[in-house]
Amino acid sequence: MSDEAIDMKEVMERVHEDKELLKELLQIFLEDYVEKKQALEQAVAHQDFEAVKSISHGMKGASGNISAKKLRVSFLNLEQMAKANDFASGRQTLDLIDQQVNELKDFVENNFKPKNFSSRLLD
């Protein structure tokens, strides 16, 4: 697996080389994560396995859509923890996801500098 936040070759094929579409997809992903992060953390803290399973499943799919392979694996791991009703390493996985999302933000900032990209996402 590449060390890059996203697999550019794969995602550019997916968006038919349309960088504007890719910028939009990345912005949507990051905004969605900002909204889902708090709910995910609360669900893990309260051992709400169904909520974690649902949120992580959706974010796993969204990560795959933008070819963020490391993030996809992390959300898959969290989803599997929820299915097993075991959050022994849930906090550690949430911290890893945050780190990977920050890497994605840095990647976007360094490679796209999209217009009208929400500055709160790049802080």
C-alpha positions in Angstrom: 0.0 0.0 0.0 1.3 3.4 -0.9 2.3 5.9 1.8 0.3 8.6 0.0 -3.0 9.7 1.5 -4.8 8.7 -1.7 -3.9 6.6 -4.7 -3.8 9.3 -7.3 -3.6 6.9 -10.3 -6.7 5.0 -9.1 -8.8 8.0 -8.1 -8.0 9.9 -11.4 -9.2 6.9 -13.3 -12.3 6.8 -11.2 -13.1 10.5 -11.9 -12.1 10.2 -15.6 -9.1 12.7 -15.0 -11.5 15.4 -13.8 -9.5 17.3 -11.1 -12.4 19.6 -10.3 -14.6 16.6 -9.6 -11.9 15.1 -7.4 -11.5 18.4 -5.5 -15.3 18.4 -4.9 -15.2 14.7 -3.7 -12.3 15.4 -1.4 -14.1 18.5 0.1 -17.3 16.5 0.6 -15.4 13.7 2.3 -13.6 16.0 4.7 -16.8 17.9 5.5 -18.6 14.6 6.1 -15.8 13.4 8.4 -16.0 16.6 10.4 -19.7 16.0 10.9 -19.3 12.2 11.7 -16.2 12.4 13.9 -18.0 13.6 17.1 -20.8 11.0 16.7 -18.3 8.3 16.1 -16.3 9.2 19.2 -19.4 9.4 21.4 -20.6 6.0 20.0 -17.3 4.4 20.8 -17.2 6.0 24.3 -20.8 4.7 25.0 -20.1 1.3 23.5 -22.9 1.9 20.9 -21.8 -0.9 18.5 -24.6 -0.4 16.0 -23.9 3.3 15.6 -20.2 2.7 15.2 -20.8 -0.1 12.7 -23.1 2.2 10.6 -20.9 5.3 10.7 -17.7 3.4 10.0 -19.3 1.4 7.2 -20.4 4.6 5.5 -17.0 6.2 5.9 -15.3 3.0 4.7 -17.2 3.3 1.5 -16.5 7.1 1.2 -12.8 6.4 1.8 -12.8 3.8 -1.0 -14.5 6.2 -3.4 -11.6 8.7 -3.0 -9.0 5.9 -3.0 -7.9 6.7 0.5 -6.8 3.2 1.1 -5.2 3.6 4.5 -8.3 5.3 5.8 -10.5 2.7 4.3 -8.7 0.0 6.1 -8.9 1.9 9.4 -12.7 2.3 9.0 -13.0 -1.4 8.1 -11.1 -2.2 11.3 -13.4 0.0 13.4 -16.5 -1.6 11.7 -15.1 -5.1 12.5 -14.6 -4.1 16.1 -18.2 -3.0 16.3 -19.4 -6.2 14.7 -17.4 -8.1 17.3 -18.8 -5.9 20.1 -15.2 -5.2 21.2 -13.7 -1.7 21.3 -10.6 -2.6 23.2 -8.5 -0.7 20.7 -11.3 1.7 19.6 -9.7 4.8 20.9 -6.4 3.9 19.3 -8.1 3.3 16.0 -10.0 6.7 16.2 -6.6 8.4 16.9 -5.2 6.7 13.8 -8.1 7.8 11.7 -7.6 11.4 12.9 -4.0 11.2 11.9 -4.9 9.8 8.5 -7.5 12.5 7.9 -4.9 15.1 8.8 -2.6 13.5 6.2 -5.4 13.7 3.7 -5.9 17.4 4.5 -2.2 18.0 4.1 -2.2 16.1 0.8 -5.1 18.2 -0.5 -3.6 21.4 0.6 -0.2 20.6 -1.0 -1.5 19.2 -4.2 -4.8 20.9 -5.0 -5.2 24.2 -3.2 -8.9 24.1 -4.2 -10.8 27.3 -4.5 -13.4 27.9 -1.8 -12.1 25.0 0.2 -13.3 25.4 3.8 -10.4 26.8 5.8 -11.7 25.1 8.9 -10.9 21.8 7.3 -7.3 22.7 6.6 -6.5 24.0 10.1 
